[in-house]
Amino acid sequence: MLRYAQSEPQQFLEDFTPGSVTVVQNMHRIPAILIIIIITCGHAVSGTAQTPKLRSAAKTEKNVRSQPALYKLSPEQKFVVDTVKMAVALPQSDQQDRLRVLAAAAEVVSTIDRKMARGFWSEGTRIESELIRVGQTPAVSMMSSGQGDCGTAREFVENLPDNAVLLAEQSLIGALANCSRQTLDPVSRKLDAAMDRHIVAARALMAAMNAQGAKSAWSEEHFARMFASLPDSGANAAEAENLAAMYGQMSGDVNKDTAAKAGLQLLNWLAKLDNTPLRGLSVRITTDAMKQALGEEAFQNALQTDVIANSAVQNAGSPDQVIERPQPESVSILAALDQRGTDQSERLNGLPPTTRAREAAAHGFAAGTSGDKQQARRYFDVAFSAADEVWDARTPEVNAAAVLQEISEAAAQVDSVNALGRAQKLHDSSAQAIAMLAVARVVASNASSH
């Protein structure tokens, strides 16, 4: 009221009844504190006569202020939202596939409809938790997306079985990355409980130490505990490089005695593994880190106290040893562009389904973006037919979902509506959903870049 009177003095006077105007005219005779009371009462009297009109106006103004502005979707955004809804509505009999669909749907629609994305995240985290409880590693982690609320993330961690930290390692890392304040304590307790069982999740421990502070007392204590609680080497040989990398990152932040003891414990553990190039690499990572943390002389003195550790260093092998790692299959778009105008159909028919799908999609993209839509359609016929073969015969070693995403994205770059129709004609409903979401991702990305 006072703010209104100061900003609009003429209107302020007009709002009073004739009696209240007389009061205002004689205000110079009244103490200041009473002026405020009289003005307020005078306005209240005047307001009584105008109650219906004023209340109606005030209510309308309040509604306008509280009502968010209507957000009209562009045609591209509506295409994305409608496609996401159709994909998520399709049934998935396998929980891992359902998790893949929800993760992709949440990521695609998050920039258009956050509420919808959070709904997908909520269902996905529940499935992620259930998979871990039955002993499966989730195919993807909703916890790593950063889209959910931190209360749910904390609840997810607290309900995690102590013996499941390795299965949930990526989930724990995601919880720490996105909700450190809410999840650091429960994650730390889970990791402690796991180490009591000689279960060491090295990457999650590293994330927790970084969150606690690399030089904190907690981190030094758990660095020492980790290497004193190493799991069975025969069943956990694949963790050798992770453990060595963990030692290499943290050994310079702890005191030298702790670094020396932990380094010798790790070398003893590595000595039990088969003599492979991977073991040799892990030993070299560890010894290089020990030298840097302790100094050359102290490193040599430490080795002289432990025959097994010394033997592991002496038999680490040559740095030139080649480590065979699985290589993802790659297809060259540039090669497909160079082969434009020549029909590759006969050559493609002789390729394995995975390679055939990817190469046909690359040629379809090259033909379509060059203006030859008819040739592009023929190539995409081959690609999607091969994708059905890949999905029907899929194994854990073949990432069939990645194949579907790759060919669907290529087709969407040429003609998104045609690509969506192709995705909907795939044999399996899970495959349909994954491919449809890949199309929606391309449309969303193209729309945001314009």
PAFI-483188 format. One record per residue: residue in one letter; x, y, z of N, C-alpha, C in turn. Coordinates in steps of 0.001 Angstrom, whole numbers, padded with zeros to 6 digits, always signed. Atoms other than C-alpha are relative to their C-alpha. Last residue first. Layout:
# residues N
AXYZXYZXYZ...
This chain:
# residues 450
H+000506-001011+000944+019570-024713-036540-000436+001270+000731S-001147-000657+000648+021809-026938-034381-000432+001100-000963S-000698-000868-000958+018990-027836-031985+001157+000760-000630A+000869-001119-000364+016788-029159-034806+000718+000987+000917N+000065-000919+001147+019574-031318-036261-000828+001233+000320S-001303-000638+000157+020242-032880-032853+000008+001004-001133A-000183-000936-001117+016577-033550-032168+001321+000753-000140V+000904-001127+000237+016107-035115-035622+000176+001066+001084V-000516-000780+001137+019194-037276-035180-000865+001218-000245R-001228-000688-000437+018124-038420-031703+000561+000872-001114A+000397-001191-000758+014603-039224-032947+001216+000794+000446V+000527-000962+000975+016056-041591-035555-000365+001305+000711A-001169-000494+000730+018121-043333-032869-000407+001025-001054L-000628-001016-000840+014994-043544-030721+001260+000557-000648M+000834-001205+000033+013173-045359-033517+000635+001131+000811A-000215-000661+001291+016061-047850-033862-000809+001295-000097I-001375-000514+000015+016036-048727-030151+000263+000771-001289A-000101-001135-000915+012235-049042-030115+001389+000625-000042Q+000755-001139+000536+012080-051243-033211+000203+001237+000877A-000806-000546+001094+014843-053508-031900-000695+001211-000611S-001129-000685-000645+012884-053968-028690+000906+000639-001043S+000467-001289-000518+009737-054713-030707+001109+000766+000722D+000147+000039-001454+011514-057410-032737-000387+001378+000537H+000739+001151-000509+011044-057896-036478-000340+000109+001481L-000923+001031-000485+012009-054441-037748-000784-001091+000720K+000228+001275+000676+009174-052639-039541+000993-001092+000410Q+001241+000600-000486+008995-049688-037146-000298-001356-000638A-000202+000449-001380+012640-048841-037821-001233-000730+000521R-000845+001204+000044+011998-048718-041560+000200-000565+001410G+000803+001094+000534+009107-046288-041083+000785-001300-000050L+000914+000410-001072+011269-044103-038849-000875-001161-000458A-000776+000763-000979+014006-044051-041497-000890-000487+001137N-000244+001315+000584+011499-042964-044167+000747-000889+000985V+001310+000660+000026+010359-040099-041942+000136-001412-000565S+000389+000441-001343+013963-039122-041105-001336-000745+000002D+001449-000227+000011+015187-039033-044713-000546-000546+001319V+000462-000107+001391+018956-038890-045425-001483+000350-000052Q-000691-001142+000588+020316-038171-041950-000435+000228-001449A+000687-001221-000414+017668-040517-040586+000664+001246-000564A+001227-000140+000799+019070-043429-042607-000727+001305+000339A-000401-000261+001386+022551-042963-041121-001235+000235-000868E-000486-001378+000064+021084-042658-037617+000418+000366-001418S+001184-000871-000091+019101-045852-038127+000400+001468-000061I+000657-000019+001311+022186-047728-039377-001229+000922+000010E-000857-000532+001064+024268-046743-036349-000737+000076-001332Q-000120-001452-000141+021575-047206-033725+000771+000603-001168L+001297-000617+000294+020714-050698-034931+000081+001525+000050V+000206+000150+001446+024378-051725-034983-001307+000672-000411A-000846-001003+000660+024900-050310-031482-000149-000050-001514A+000648-001303-000152+021937-052323-030195+000795+001090-000703A+001027-000132+001034+023454-055496-031635-000700+001353+000076N+000866-001083-000451+026578-055129-029528-001034+000296-001085V+000365-000880+001115+028062-058522-030337-000983+001052+000502E-001212-000535+000619+029934-060358-027554-000292+000980-001131P-000601-001043-000835+026818-060790-025421+001232+000645-000637T-000685+000618-001129+025216-062658-028357+000581+001129+000852R-000912-000775-000849+022764-061549-031041+000542-000831+001157A-001097+000900-000381+021343-063986-033601+000951+000656+001001D+000526+001340-000251+017915-062354-034053+001088-000957+000501W+000769-000003-001241+019394-058875-033650-000489-001406+000349V-000902-000253-001132+022105-059374-036265-000763-000110+001316E-000812+001202-000204+019688-060947-038737+000898+000152+001217D+000887+001023-000560+017220-058082-038287+000764-001295+000272A+000161-000320-001417+020089-055661-038830-000947-000979+000687A-001141+000587-000719+020903-057411-042115-000109+000265+001499S+000187+001447+000066+017415-056596-043407+001122-000706+000759F+001004+000353-001005+017837-053030-042159-000325-001488-000017A-000474-000277-001356+021111-052563-044037-001013-000453+001050V-001001+001006-000385+020020-054259-047287+000388+000179+001461D+000713+001280-000021+016868-052145-047600+000937-001108+000485F+000616+000086-001322+019035-049154-046608-000896-001228+000118Y-001016+000318-001007+021211-049807-049651-000624-000133+001397R-000420+001398+000205+018219-049970-051983+001037-000415+001051R+001053+000889-000493+016762-046788-050515+000401-001463-000153A-000062+000010-001466+020049-044944-051038-001036-000949+000572Q-001096+000909-000363+020085-045951-054703+000111-000107+001526Q+000411+001350+000394+016657-044360-055147+001071-001021+000379K+000888+000581-001007+017608-041277-053130-000413-001434-000340D+000510+001212+000635+020591-040395-055329-000878-000751+000997G+001177-000247+000826+021043-036806-054143-000593-001218-000672S-000455-000467+001323+024607-036968-052840-001177+000206-000959T-000461-001378-000164+023393-037141-049234+000565+000571-001297G+001110-000893-000332+021377-040219-050181+000423+001443+000128A+000871-000194+001164+024178-042045-051979-001083+001025+000293A-000771-000659+001062+026743-041540-049199-000877+000282-001219F-000235-001396-000402+024220-042338-046458+000709+000761-001115G+001292-000677+000094+023083-045486-048262+000124+001467+000367H+000243-000261+001425+026715-046495-048768-001347+000690-000211A-000970-001017+000424+027385-046120-045042-000203+000359-001466A+000469-001289-000522+024172-047987-044215+000934+001128-000413A+001151-000392+000817+025191-050854-046510-000536+001354+000456E-000511-000498+001285+028589-050936-044791-001142+000433-000913R-000712-001267-000166+027061-051117-041336+000479+000555-001345A+000908-001064-000450+024449-053756-042116+000707+001349+000039R+000892-000342+001106+026835-055907-044151-000931+001150+000380T-000757-000819+000948+029492-055789-041429-000894+000450-001153T-000374-001248-000680+027026-057016-038814+000712+000941-000956P+001116-000931-000235+025409-059576-041161+000399+001329+000639P+000753+000411-001199+028662-061172-042389-001060+001051+000337L-000584-000370-001281+029593-060010-045945-000810-000567+001168G-000934+001037-000449+028755-061765-049231+000614+000275+001358N+000723+001238-000288+025637-059700-049909+000901-001103+000514L+000598-000064-001336+027663-056492-049602-000685-001306+000381R-001071+000163-000992+029830-057372-052618-000579-000032+001412E-000498+001377+000082+026768-057930-054804+001081-000253+001040S+000949+000971-000557+025113-054703-053651+000547-001418+000010Q-000743+000898-000893+028111-052424-054183-000851-001161+000511D+000912+000823-000783+026671-050576-057199+000799-001030+000799T-000227+001419+000315+029117-047917-058383-000864-000843+000929G+000209+000221+001433+028005-044277-058502+000268-001422-000432R+001294-000430+000511+029500-043413-055129-000098-000230-001512Q+000574+001036+000861+032579-045466-054291-001391+000362-000512D-000864+000184+001181+034621-042559-052914-000605-000981-000995L+000139-001196+000839+031757-041629-050586+000824-000135-001278A+001321+000073+000637+031669-045196-049254-000218+001199-000919A-000090+001017+001059+035412-045072-048608-001322-000121-000737L-000775-000578+001103+034972-041786-046747+000123-000985-001159I+000923-000806+000800+032199-043301-044644+000732+000585-001207S-000454-001306+000468+034671-045921-043466-001057+000679-000862V+000366-000127+001411+033246-048764-041420+000348+001408-000434S+000180-001359+000520+034700-049806-038076-000305-000051-001490E+000047-000001+001457+034401-052996-036064-000262+001423-000493P+001332-000172+000585+035352-052432-032470+000071+000048-001518Q+000127-001233+000771+038729-053857-031525-001403+000118-000580P+001085+000045+000986+039034-056416-028749-000142+001353-000695R+001255-000480-000563+042440-056009-027105-001079-000088-001067E+001130+000140+000910+045577-057949-027889-001281+000416+000723I+001185+000468-000736+048463-056621-025854-001173-000039-000963V+001277-000488+000511+051665-056399-027882-001140-000610+000810Q+001000+001050+000148+054948-056830-026027-001346+000601-000406D+000404+000131+001401+057302-053930-026704-001042-001096-000222P+001066-000977+000296+057486-052986-023021-000529-000113-001425S-000399-001194+000753+059451-056210-022588-001177+000940-000198G+000014+000073+001453+058640-058706-019886+000354+001323-000644A+001113-000793+000545+057631-058165-016268-000074-000063-001518N+000640+000782+001065+059857-061002-015102-001173+000733-000654Q-001026+000538+000894+062315-058946-013026-000597-000744-001190V-000600-001118+000749+059486-056904-011524+000999-000530-001018A+001009-000505+000931+057493-060007-010523+000568+001125-000856S+000074+000928+001126+060640-061542-009014-001013+000485-001040N-001213-000192+000810+061208-058467-006853-000034-000896-001224A+000176-001257+000726+057616-058639-005615+001188+000249-000920I+001038+000226+001019+058071-062305-004717-000205+001262-000838V-000511+000829+001088+061398-061741-002933-001027-000141-001121D+001105+000868+000435+060183-058864-000777+000413-000775-001239T+000655+000613-001169+062631-056838+001340-001070-001011-000396Q-000913+000964-000614+064996-056108-001556-000627-000692+001210L+000013+001258+000752+062103-054509-003450+000866-001059+000665A+001266+000688-000271+061697-051851-000750-000038-001346-000699N-000062+000532-001368+065382-050902-000942-001265-000771+000349Q-000868+001183+000029+065140-050587-004730+000107-000623+001389F+000690+001051+000746+062155-048223-004412+000823-001283+000003A+000976+000581-000923+063871-046189-001683-000790-001117-000685E-000699+000723-001071+066844-045669-004002-000981-000676+000949E-000642+001220+000484+064777-044803-007090+000633-000810+001134G-001363-000276+000424+062460-042291-005403+000691-001311-000324L-001005+000280-001030+059451-043249-003356+001379+000547-000332A+000465-000349-001347+056453-041862-005281+001098-000110+001046Q+000329-001421-000050+058047-041755-008742-000407+000418+001414K-001234-000786+000154+059760-045108-008354-000281+001496+000140M-000770+000136-001242+056570-046660-007007+001283+000822-000064A+000644-000852-001005+054557-045296-009962+000751-000063+001334D-000259-001397+000382+057006-046768-012477-000599+000953+001039T-001390-000323-000357+056864-050077-010591+000359+001435-000381T-000180-000047-001448+053066-050224-010680+001419+000422+000369I+000730-001185-000496+052677-049308-014351+000241+000170+001494R-000793-001191+000374+055414-051830-015207-000692+001289+000465V-001203-000070-000846+053677-054602-013253+000803+001253-000317S+000454-000399-001334+050354-053858-014958+001175+000106+000969L+000337-001424+000038+051982-053968-018413-000388+000495+001393G-001241-000762+000123+053628-057324-017644-000257+001500+000000R-000654+000004-001315+050322-058746-016401+001272+000824-000045L+000781-000870-000868+048628-057630-019616+000594+000045+001410P-000354-001409+000229+051452-059116-021740-000774+000966+000910T+000551-000517+001246+050749-062480-020089+000486+001433-000204N-000995-000919+000579+052578-064456-017403-000454+000438-001391D-000721+000603+001120+049556-065960-015687+000907+001044-000635L+000721+000097+001274+048667-064101-012498+000841-000735-001038K+000803+001227+000022+050142-064840-009052-000727-000198-001329A-000899+001149+000227+052924-062246-009475-000771-001310-000089L-000236+000132+001438+050249-059547-009864+000875-001218-000309W+001251+000445+000608+049131-060081-006250+000185-000237-001494N+000208+001393-000415+052683-059864-004938-001255-000571-000639L-000946+000809+000791+053215-056697-007001-000112-001476+000366L+000526+000126+001358+050048-055219-005475+000920-000845-000871Q+001181+000875-000046+051199-055954-001930-000583-000205-001396L-000481+001373-000136+054618-054465-002683-001171-000985+000045G-000631+000404+001254+053030-051268-003986+000501-001432+000047A+001057+000312+000957+050732-051005-000964+000583-000474-001327K+000675+001230-000418+053660-051245+001445-001067-000405-001004A-000906+001138+000155+055756-048684-000439-000702-001317+000341A-000179+000263+001427+052912-046187-000856+000884-001222-000223T+001250+000582+000515+051953-046425+002823+000141-000377-001466D+000093+001341-000584+055578-045860+003889-001252-000722-000504K-000878+000949+000714+055896-042987+001429-000083-001405+000568N-001385-000038-000508+052917-041009+002700+000808-001155-000584V-000061+000593-001342+049916-040790+000422+001434+000028+000495D+000741-000832-000953+049270-038467-002540+000013-000551+001412G-000724-001236-000279+051933-039853-004914-000672+000880+001031S-001200+000271-000811+050495-043363-004669+000785+001263+000328M+000090-000420-001396+047010-042244-005789+001308-000099+000781Q+000617-001316-000197+047075-042233-009591+000126+000485+001436G-000754-001061+000654+049603-045027-010125-000580+001382+000259Y-001224-000227-000776+047930-047279-007557+000791+001172-000588M+000415-000581-001277+044580-046866-009279+001219+000315+000852A+000294-001400+000298+046204-047529-012666-000427+000743+001257A-001285-000678+000212+047718-050724-011288-000208+001481-000280L-000651-000131-001297+044363-051800-009897+001343+000722-000130N+000723-001004-000787+042612-051084-013194+000673+000243+001343E-000370-001321+000524+045315-052970-015139-000710+001114+000770A-001411-000325-000244+044974-056048-012966+000365+001407-000451E-000086-001258-000739+041150-056087-012889+001440+000479+000179A+000347-001102+000903+040931-058724-015657+000111+001356+000680A-001173-000384+000787+042796-061149-013385-000285+001199-000899N+000059-001449+000252+039864-061160-010955+001196+000506-000806A+001327-000386+000470+038968-064842-010600-000079+001465-000419G+000433+000843+001107+042571-066058-010396-001327+000431-000588S-000639-000400+001265+043766-063093-008333-000493-000839-001182D-000672+001175+000558+041310-063602-005470+000535+000321-001389P+000811+001201+000195+040423-060128-004241+000840-001156-000547L+000158+000330+001415+042842-057520-002856-000748-001316-000175S+001222+000817+000126+042188-056552+000750-000231-000439-001434A-000082+001058-000999+045556-055110+001827-001162-000974-000128F-001071+000904+000425+045728-053141-001427+000290-001081+001036M+000289+000633+001281+042322-051617-000761+001078-001009-000370R+000922+001124-000167+042915-050987+002917-000222-000744-001304A-000706+001096-000665+046003-048859+002262-000899-001223+000128F-001051+000423+000921+044193-046677-000276+000736-001197+000603H+000629+000943+000925+041238-046652+002084+000939-000434-001114E+000390+001227-000699+043277-045135+004915-000557-001028-000977E-001227+000749-000300+044932-042628+002589-000326-001315+000695S-000545+000558+001240+041586-041575+001146+001266-000805+000266W+000861+001090+000466+039944-041144+004538+000611-000672-001227A-000305+001173-000823+042908-039111+005865-000827-001200-000460S+000715+000099-001273+042442-036694+002980+000412-001257+000751K-000955-000037-001106+045117-036151+000319-000671-000108+001366A-001067+000976+000212+042985-037216-002657+000967-000074+001167G-001243-000773+000007+039935-035384-001336+001165-000953-000064Q-000398-000264-001380+036726-037153-000314+001191+000957+000081A+001064-000786-000621+035333-036853-003850+000340+000356+001443N-000027-001337+000608+038615-037982-005415-001043+000906+000639M-001182-000691-000525+038757-040853-002956+000120+001405-000577A+000288-000400-001378+035187-041856-003808+001173+000762+000610A+000962-001097+000061+035936-041846-007557-000314+000513+001399M-000722-001169+000482+039053-043947-006984-000925+001215-000054L-000825-000491-001101+037063-046378-004882+000771+001256-000396A+000914-000681-000915+034495-046660-007674+000756+000546+001210R+000385-001276+000618+037284-047424-010157-000954+000790+000894A-001100-000968+000061+038887-050046-007900-000435+001351-000565A+000432-000704+001212+035763-051963-006911+000945+001185-000197V-000603-001316+000232+037428-054290-004412-000477+000553-001341I+000532-000438+001285+035555-057234-002950+000464+001432-000214H-001058+000080+001026+037616-058788-000159-000560+000226-001408R+000214+001294+000659+034462-059268+001978+001054-000262-001078D+000008+000982-001084+035496-056470+004362-000199-001410-000545M-001400+000352-000261+036312-054594+001163+000120-000969+001171A-000475+000909+001049+032631-054770+000237+001437-000422+000256A+000603+001309-000249+031513-053275+003550+000478-001023-001030D-000602+000573-001211+033947-050390+003125-000509-001415+000242L-001343+000429+000400+032785-049788-000464+000748-000603+001178K+000125+001205+000826+029183-049707+000696+001366-000543-000398R+000339+001124-000881+030029-047279+003509-000133-001300-000789S-001193+000342-000785+031817-044943+001088-000271-001182+000918V-000913+000710+000900+028851-045028-001294+001244-000447+000763P+000466+001379+000222+026509-044178+001599+000881-000790-000968D-000040+000818-001214+028701-041219+002676-000534-001408-000240L-001382+000334-000358+029356-039831-000815+000058-000902+001229T-000334+001423+000128+025741-040104-001980+001396-000372+000484Q+000997+000908-000546+024012-036844-001026+000470-001449+000043R+000353-000387-001374+026923-034429-001421-000955-000993+000631S-001057+000335-000959+028325-036265-004469-000422+000291+001435C+000623-000321-001304+025100-036194-006485+000993-000305+001120N+001146-000891+000130+026136-036179-010149-000606+000446+001323A-000256-001097+000937+029652-037633-010161-001124+001021+000007L-000984-000922-000572+029173-039705-007030+000218+001212-000900A+000618-000636-001165+025961-041293-008325+000947+001016+000630G+000963-000992+000466+027586-041927-011717-000662+000734+001154I-000791-001112+000545+030568-043649-010110-000924+001114-000476L-000560-000720-001146+028201-045776-008050+000819+001202-000455S+001108-000710-000649+026216-046768-011161+000512+000832+001172Q+000279-001175+000822+029407-047650-013029-001128+000831+000601E-001106-000962-000061+030456-049913-010161-000274+001257-000816A+000571-001349-000001+027077-051593-009738+001073+001082-000088L+001063-000059+001006+028166-055113-010679-000516+001429-000163L-000650+000136+001308+031390-054575-008736-001021+000055-001130V-000620-001266+000408+029505-053146-005760+000713-000112-001354A+000318-000305+001407+027143-056128-005556+000722+001239-000513N-000825+000846+000873+028410-057811-002359-000204+000293-001480D-001429-000254-000191+027185-054989-000131+000869-000791-000978P-000648+001030-000816+023652-055213-001560+001511+000235+000079L-000890+000884+000754+022458-051833-002920+000600-001070+000920N+000662+001296+000175+019514-050322-001045+000856-001019-000738E+000257+000599-001310+021579-047399+000287-000626-001388-000115V-001256+000467-000600+022967-046625-003174-000263-000725+001312F-000552+001061+000848+019557-046440-004876+001249-000586+000651E+000776+001205-000312+018126-044408-001970+000516-001198-000792R-000419+000448-001336+020926-041869-002411-000721-001294+000381A-001357+000548+000136+020258-041642-006152+000503-000525+001341T+000133+001342+000582+016527-041221-005501+001363-000663-000143G+000610+000828-001028+017232-038287-003196-000152-001434-000478C-001054+000552-000851+019655-036889-005775-000559-000820+001153D-000146-000769-001228+016996-036365-008406+000938-000734+000947G+000926+000271-001086+017468-037793-011863+000227+000865+001216Q+001332-000577+000224+018996-036463-015067-000929-000148+001193G+000105-001298-000647+022715-036921-014337-001373+000647-000126S+000532-000999+000924+023001-039686-016920-000082+001388+000609S-001073-000808+000580+025362-041884-014920-000512+001142-000849M-000597-000810-001057+022630-043253-012646+001084+000915-000543M+000785-001215-000118+020757-044445-015740+000605+000941+001036S+000289-000490-001342+023559-046928-016297-000784+001298-000064V-000284-001436-000070+023701-049039-019447-000370+000464+001400A-000569-000294+001319+023839-052804-019987+000378+001469-000116P+000884-000716+000930+023308-053261-016253+000695+000328-001314T-000536-001338+000203+025635-055887-014688-000890+000733-000991Q-000344-000416+001360+023504-058830-013626+000608+001406+000002G-001343+000390+000410+023453-060571-010239+000388+000354-001416V+000037+001397+000473+019755-060585-009393+001332-000412-000621R+000409+000890-001080+020096-057470-007206-000032-001467-000430I-001155+000190-000885+022053-055673-009921-000332-000999+001102L-000989+000815+000718+019234-056188-012411+001205-000301+000880E+000469+001395+000013+016666-054931-009886+001005-000916-000699S-000163+000562-001339+018640-051727-009236-000402-001472+000030E-001449+000118-000232+018936-050943-012938+000266-000650+001355I-000431+001202+000731+015217-051654-013363+001493-000243+000219R+000605+001151-000679+014351-049129-010625+000441-001297-000670T-000802+000254-001199+016851-046656-012096-000566-001177+000795G-001282+000617+000341+015136-046990-015488+000855-000313+001210E+000226+001415+000317+011636-046343-014174+001312-000718-000271S+000492+000662-001206+012772-043117-012489-000241-001487-000248W-001138+000217-000901+014872-042035-015449-000447-000774+001235F-000774+001114+000557+011927-042495-017834+001160-000353+000933G+000820+001200-000138+009773-040286-015602+000715-001236-000524R-000126+000452-001393+012605-037760-015344-000845-001239+000263A-001307+000636-000162+012735-037547-019150+000171-000525+001425M+000077+001308+000640+008996-036836-019345+001311-000764+000204K+000878+000823-000827+009356-034027-016816-000120-001403-000568R-000751+000524-001138+012382-032627-018630-000864-000910+000874D+000983+000224-001060+010478-032245-021908+000704-000667+001178I+001327-000452+000426+012435-030823-024852-001012-000092+001135T-000071-001426+000318+016104-030985-023801-001355+000582-000414S-000307-000821-001172+015592-034293-021984+000025+001491-000300V+001087-000947-000263+013793-035993-024895+000341+001013+001093V+000496-000679+001194+016761-037797-026449-000979+001113+000343E-001049-000863+000569+018601-038661-023220-000536+000815-001182A-000248-001110-000927+015499-039953-021461+001028+000969-000576A+001171-000894+000031+014508-042065-024480+000225+001218+000890A-000033-000760+001252+018006-043565-024830-001144+001006-000055A-001176-000874-000040+018134-044571-021172+000069+000868-001248L+000272-001113-000915+014573-045895-021256+001166+000978+000056V+001016-000873+000594+015224-048013-024352-000241+001217+000885R-000591-000697+001147+018477-049468-023017-000974+001013-000595L-000908-001010-000551+016801-050274-019684+000674+000797-001114R+000851-001082-000513+013963-052056-021481+000866+001131+000563D+000471-000777+001148+016540-054036-023443-000879+001161+000455Q-001161-000740+000508+018254-055109-020215-000396+000856-001202Q-000196-001200-000813+014867-056003-018758+001209+000820-000442D-001275+000083-000720+014117-058416-021614+000243+001310+000749S+000060+001154-000894+010474-058728-022674+001263-000128+000847Q-001313+000650+000014+010399-055231-024119-000033-001129+001023P-000390+000926-001078+006942-053920-025026+001426-000513-000195L-000187+001353+000521+006526-050800-027216+000457-000929+001122A+001242+000776-000161+005203-047744-025356+000134-001427-000511V+000080+000433-001396+008740-046356-024990-001246-000857+000241A-001069+000968-000275+009159-046239-028762-000113-000554+001414M+000307+001262+000688+005785-044603-029424+001034-001066+000340K+001162+000608-000649+006400-041919-026769-000337-001350-000629V-000429+000513-001309+009883-041214-028108-001155-000701+000705T-000796+001211+000256+008561-040894-031659+000462-000630+001303D+000919+001062+000424+005834-038457-030579+000753-001315-000226V+000820+000395-001144+008331-036333-028648-000927-001151-000359V-000838+000669-000993+010850-036260-031503-000845-000517+001157F-000408+001291+000575+008293-035466-034198+000790-000787+001034K+001180+000862-000108+006851-032749-031940+000293-001387-000571Q+000127+000422-001388+010342-031293-031577-001213-000905+000201E-001063+000971-000284+010831-031249-035354-000112-000518+001435P+000318+001285+000649+007445-029612-035947+001049-001072+000297S-000228-000102+001441+008330-026939-033344-000375-001335-000634L-001034+000833+000608+006756-027338-029955+000109+000295-001478K+000455+000696+001190+004780-024461-028510+001158-000756-000630Y-001155+000258+000850+005659-023522-024967-000458-000827-001185L+000192+001202+000803+002802-021898-023085+001149-000149-000971A+000271-000286+001408+004100-019301-020648-000130-001307-000777P-001169-000044+000866+003863-020495-017078-000397+000255-001450Q+000146+000920+001139+000721-019481-015144+001235+000070-000887S-000362+001362-000386+001630-017894-011807-000056-000983-001155R-001381+000082-000469+001767-014279-013023+000415-001433+000272V-000901-000294+001119-001350-014538-015162+001445-000150+000429N-000007+001150+000907-003241-016247-012359+000958+000211-001151K-000760+001080-000631-002243-013545-009896+000108-001213-000912E-001420-000366+000085-003407-010800-012260+000874-001106+000592T-000441+000142+001397-006774-012502-012745+001489+000284-000124K-000070+001423+000325-007203-012962-009000+000499-000243-001411A-001184+000553-000662-006329-009322-008320+000172-001477-000341A-001202-000473+000706-008801-008119-010958+001251-000607+000608S-000026+000622+001325-011581-010287-009564+001258+000392-000753R-000387+001408-000173-010798-009244-006005+000113-000708-001335L-001427+000083-000331-010814-005584-007000+000452-001443+000145K-000808-000382+001164-014137-005805-008811+001479-000172+000281P+000130+000970+001111-015920-007780-006096+000923+000325-001154T-000538+001352-000196-014441-005739-003223-000150-000915-001200Q-000407+000461+001339-015098-002199-004481+000442-001461+000028A+001027-000313+000993-017113-000862-001562+000336-000573-001358T+001199+000788-000288-014930-002633+000933-001075+000223-001042G-000052+001302+000668-011813-001280-000690-001240-000817+000232S+000283-000189+001432-012723+002271+000306-000069-001331-000713V+001402-000406+000124-012929+001239+003928-000390+000159-001448A+000822+001195-000241-009658-000683+003666-001470+000329-000119H-000010+000824+001218-007958+002262+002035-000880-001232+000159G+000762-000700+001036-009040+004505+004902-000070-000791-001267C+001427+000172-000280-007824+001944+007420-000863+000659-001058T+000352+001398+000222-004373+001775+005851-001478-000247+000211I-000027+000250+001447-004111+005549+005577-000447-001424-000299I+001179-000617+000609-005239+005955+009169-000053-000275-001486I+001201+000752-000398-002701+003413+010490-001228+000539-000702I-000046+001302+000677+000187+004913+008500-001268-000790+000313I+000265-000223+001436-000727+008424+009621-000082-001331-000725L+001437+000058+000215-000916+007236+013222-000373+000213-001456I+000428+001387-000154+002800+006352+013241-001491-000156-000221A-000307+000848+001168+003653+009761+011757-000535-001409+000151P-001330+000638-000078+001915+011859+014430+000176-001028-001125I+000044+001333-000620-001192+013719+013204+001409-000590+000053R+000250-000149-001428-001535+017477+012536+000140-001334+000755H-001149-000687-000592+000105+017392+009084-000162+000165+001501M-001044+000909-000490-002403+014689+008164+001161+000711+000675N-000366-000434-001345-005295+017124+007938+001146-000836+000589Q-000242-001436-000003-005754+016913+004144+000468+000489+001368V-001290-000270+000613-005300+013143+004286+000331+001483+000068V-001046+000458-000908-008153+012783+006754+001366+000342-000549T-000072-000992-001073-010386+014909+004571+001091-000375+000987V-000731-001136+000555-009548+012582+001657+000149+001083+001043S-001426+000277-000124-010591+009626+003836+000826+001110-000595G-000442-000145-001378-014019+011072+004288+001474-000219+000164P-000086-001403-000365-014510+011578+000554+000473+000192+001429T+001334-000582-000069-013680+007879-000023+000134+001465+000362F+000647-000206-001286-010084+007054-000931-001430+000492-000169D+000517+001251-000532-008808+005507-004145-000749+000174+001313E+001284+000312+000628-008514+008920-005809-000619-001277+000555L+001055-000858-000561-005819+009927-003348-001356-000361-000568F+000129+000306-001416-003607+006956-004222-001119+000812+000639Q+000904+001150-000081-004254+007495-007911-000248-000376+001453Q+001323-000451+000408-002701+010937-007591-001017-001132+000109P+000670-000829-001000+000263+009683-005515-001393+000415-000403E+001134-000551+000734+001235+006760-007841-000804+000914+000935S-000257+000020+001441+004725+005576-006837-001114+000654-000799Q-001176-000781+000361+004633+006559-003205+000191+000076-001494A+000246-001419-000252+001058+005460-002625+001177+000849-000429Y+000926-000486+001029+001725+002071-004320-000247+001504+000176R-000770-000024+001242+004773+001443-002109-000858+000552-001132L-000869-001173-000047+002750+002440+000930+000808+000125-001283M+000825-001202+000000+000000+000000+000000+000857+001250+000000
